[in-house]
Amino acid sequence: MTIWIAIGATAVGCYLVKLLGLLVPAGALERPLVQRLSALLPVALLAALTAQQTFSANGALVLDARGAGLAAAALALLLRAPFLVVVAAAVAVTAGVRALGG
């Protein structure tokens, strides 16, 4: 039953956050600072999520095969590879490091 309460509370919370976003005046959203922040915030959140998922395990800082895969993806991005190639490089390097015992 506790899980259903958590699911319901999350659904209500998401709805309220969406409603709150609709209630923000248009003038507040047209400010240059708000527009710059709204453009950069998703990138920062995605980077933080990627770092947290890559370099942590059970609340501890770790450096394992996931870090090597992330480095391979970053290198592929620097070489301007297509997205599927970036993902394939990350997967291949991560699998290779894990197969070698890392």
Summary of the structure (lengths in Angstrom):
residues: 102
radius of gyration: 19.6
end to end distance: 40.6
largest distance: 56.6
contacts: 217
relative contact order: 0.07
helix: 78%
strand: 4%
